[in-house]
Amino acid sequence: MDLRNDGVINILGVPFEASNQKGIDDLVGRGMFSFELFDPTVHGGFRIFKSRMVCEVKGKTMVPYKKSRLVVQGYNDEGKYEILTQSPTIQLSSQQLILALAPALLKDKGMFVELHDITQAYPQAQTELLRTILAHLPKELTTKYPEGTIICVIKLLYGIAEAGVHWFATYQGHHCKELDMATSTYDPCLLITNGGSKAFGIVSLQTDNTLAIGTSAFLSAEEAALQKADFRAKPKDRLSKEMPLEFNGCAKIEVIDKAADRAQKYMEQPAQIQQPADKDYMKLNHRLKWQAENLERGLQYVPLNLATAKLIVFTDSSFANNQDLSLQLGYLIVLANKDTHRNPDSMFNIRGNMVYWSLTKCKQVTQSILASKTYGMVSGVNIAIAILTTLKMITERLGLPSILLIVCTDSYSLYECLVKLGTTNEKRLMIDIMALRQS
């Protein structure tokens, strides 16, 4: 209403009346649903959901325009328990892996990072519903159609439980078929080209957002395939010093010229405090306030020499260190280069990018420090091998040597069990240790 009073929006009629009718006409024209008069003999055995128009003003900082979206109110949908409704989303480790590789690929291979957003993603799914979905008209349209008119949904609309699954199958299949891409070894939302280095690309899918890094040939082919498939999308954004990117709701990607002060603050994990006191609430509020005031703090990724890079896993665990005497398992995975300068103290420095980290509570009861260290290493090596197999796919496409895996621990007893073929009297640890040896 403020934009209308200020004269920015000067369309006559009831607010959003024109945008509502435009959105409905567009959906009907694309065969998304049809209008039918309610017939008890045909529709009597099905539940009729409610529906509503979600209206908002887009582009308030530039050229504002009205947008309306028809949403089926599919809550308490008993039919969803018999079908698949959970669609995959990009894993944090995959997202961090792309960021860790990006500086080297941009600097040495001349690649680019681009982000594009699909408009009205779910209705663009190319598969039809496998069950009957009926909905009442939204209140904004009840006066425009005969009494008793209902909506018979043919394709996917927002609010339907399985809409995300249908869209993911369409969009992932589009990349695999049209761009000759294969999924990574552990994440169906991380895709890698099957060809050589000339048309190389990595794509991460997050519902309707796509973050891609690749050569000019690949990015041009991706744009051509998008237009050929007739997917509606906003113009692409390319990463540059003037154009930072935001992906997956929280990851802000920007180019910086030099290292900045990235010091972080840490505090005891609030999750470990089972009976918080007033001072604990004050610590948490202080931490949240600092986080809100320092949104620019983050990880800085540097270019690496991928030909000599190593995937290093630092594993650790705290034995009965929590208040409930449970274990705390943690690991840090870094893609890094070793410093070539020799140190007289047999020490060396590494320079790299963080790929993944974890710090979780282990509810399993252990009676020795060796057991806790073993569980910590198993959890870290497990995800590291999954990441390593995906890195192998990438290096093979680029014609680079395979990246080696290095596991670091501060437990000498565990080191002896793994490297010097030592043994342990705890039978339940023997399987884990043998598996670590073989990997």
LINFENKA-V495751 format. One record per pair of residues at least 12 apart in sequence whose C-alpha atoms are under 8 Angstrom apart, sorted by the first residue. I is the first residue (numbers start at 1). J is the second residue. Records with the same first field share a line. If there is no record, write none. Layout:
I->J / J
This chain:
8->64
9->64 / 65
16->55 / 66 / 67 / 68
17->140
19->66 / 67 / 68
20->53 / 55 / 67 / 68 / 69 / 140
23->67 / 68 / 69 / 70
24->70
31->154 / 155
32->123 / 153 / 154 / 155 / 156 / 157
33->151 / 152 / 153 / 154 / 155
34->151 / 152 / 153 / 154
35->149 / 150 / 151 / 152
36->149 / 150 / 151 / 152
37->148 / 149 / 150
38->148 / 149 / 150
46->132 / 133 / 134
47->133 / 134
48->133 / 134 / 135 / 136
49->72 / 73 / 74 / 133 / 134 / 135 / 136
50->72 / 73 / 74 / 135 / 136 / 137 / 138
51->70 / 71 / 72 / 73 / 135 / 136 / 137 / 138
52->70 / 71 / 72 / 73 / 137 / 138 / 139
53->68 / 69 / 70 / 71 / 138 / 140
54->68 / 69 / 70 / 71
55->67 / 68 / 69
56->68
70->157 / 158
71->157 / 158 / 159
72->135 / 157 / 158 / 159 / 160
73->159 / 160
74->159 / 160 / 161
77->161
80->161 / 162
83->162
84->162 / 165
85->161 / 162 / 163 / 164 / 165
86->162 / 164 / 165
87->164 / 165 / 168
88->165 / 168 / 188 / 189
89->189 / 205 / 206 / 207
90->187 / 188 / 189 / 190 / 204 / 205 / 206
91->187 / 189
92->356
93->355 / 356 / 387
94->187 / 190 / 204
95->204
96->354 / 355 / 356
97->355 / 356
98->202 / 213
99->301
100->301 / 302 / 335 / 353 / 354 / 355
101->303 / 304
102->213 / 303
103->301 / 302 / 303 / 304
104->302 / 303 / 304 / 305 / 306
105->303
107->303
109->215
110->215
111->213 / 214 / 215 / 216
112->213 / 214 / 215 / 216 / 238 / 239
113->211 / 212 / 213 / 214 / 238 / 239
114->211 / 212 / 213 / 236 / 237 / 238 / 239
115->209 / 210 / 211 / 212 / 236 / 237 / 238 / 245 / 247
116->209 / 210 / 211 / 233 / 234 / 235 / 236 / 237
117->208 / 209 / 210 / 233 / 234 / 235 / 236
118->208 / 209 / 231 / 232 / 233 / 234
119->208 / 232 / 233 / 234
120->232
121->167 / 207 / 208
122->156 / 157 / 158 / 163 / 164 / 166 / 167
123->155 / 156 / 157 / 158
124->156 / 167 / 231
125->155 / 156 / 166 / 167 / 170 / 171
126->166 / 167 / 170
127->155 / 166 / 170
128->154 / 155 / 156
129->153 / 154 / 155 / 156
132->152 / 153
133->152 / 153 / 154
134->150 / 151 / 152 / 153
135->150 / 151 / 152 / 153
136->149 / 150 / 151
137->149 / 150 / 151
164->207
167->207
168->207
172->189 / 205
175->191
176->191
178->225
179->193 / 221 / 222 / 225
180->193 / 194 / 195
181->193 / 194
182->194
184->390 / 393
185->386 / 387 / 389 / 390
186->386 / 387 / 390
189->203 / 204 / 205 / 206
190->202 / 203 / 204 / 205
191->203 / 204
192->393 / 394
193->397
194->397
195->397
196->397 / 398 / 399
197->397 / 398 / 399
198->215 / 217 / 218
199->214 / 215 / 216 / 217 / 218
200->214 / 215 / 217 / 218 / 397 / 398
201->213 / 214 / 215 / 218 / 219
202->214
206->248
209->247 / 248
211->247
239->253 / 254 / 255
240->254 / 255
241->254 / 255 / 256
259->300
262->297 / 298 / 299 / 300
263->297
264->297
267->283 / 287
270->284
272->322 / 323
273->323
300->353
301->352 / 353 / 354
302->352 / 353
304->336 / 337 / 352
305->337
306->400 / 403
307->400 / 401 / 402 / 403
308->337 / 401 / 403
309->335 / 336 / 337 / 338 / 403 / 404
310->335 / 336 / 337 / 338 / 403 / 404 / 405 / 406
311->333 / 334 / 335 / 336 / 384 / 388 / 403 / 404 / 405 / 406
312->333 / 334 / 335 / 336 / 405 / 406 / 407 / 408
313->331 / 332 / 333 / 334 / 380 / 381 / 384 / 405 / 406 / 407 / 408
314->331 / 332 / 333 / 380 / 407 / 408 / 409
315->330 / 331 / 332 / 373 / 376 / 377 / 380 / 407 / 408 / 409
316->329 / 330 / 331 / 373 / 376 / 377 / 409 / 410
317->329 / 330 / 372 / 373 / 376
318->372
319->368 / 369 / 372
326->361 / 362 / 363 / 364 / 365
327->361 / 362 / 363 / 364 / 365 / 372
328->359 / 360 / 361 / 362
329->358 / 359 / 360 / 361 / 362 / 372 / 375 / 376
330->357 / 358 / 359 / 360 / 376 / 380
331->357 / 358 / 359 / 376 / 377 / 379 / 380
332->354 / 355 / 356 / 357 / 358 / 380
333->354 / 355 / 356 / 357 / 380 / 384
334->352 / 353 / 354 / 355 / 356
335->352 / 353 / 354 / 355
336->350 / 351 / 352 / 353
337->350 / 351 / 352
338->350 / 351
339->351
370->411 / 413 / 414
371->429
373->411 / 414
374->414 / 429 / 432 / 433
377->409
378->432 / 436
381->407 / 436
384->405
385->405
388->403 / 404 / 405
391->403
417->433
418->433 / 436 / 437
419->437
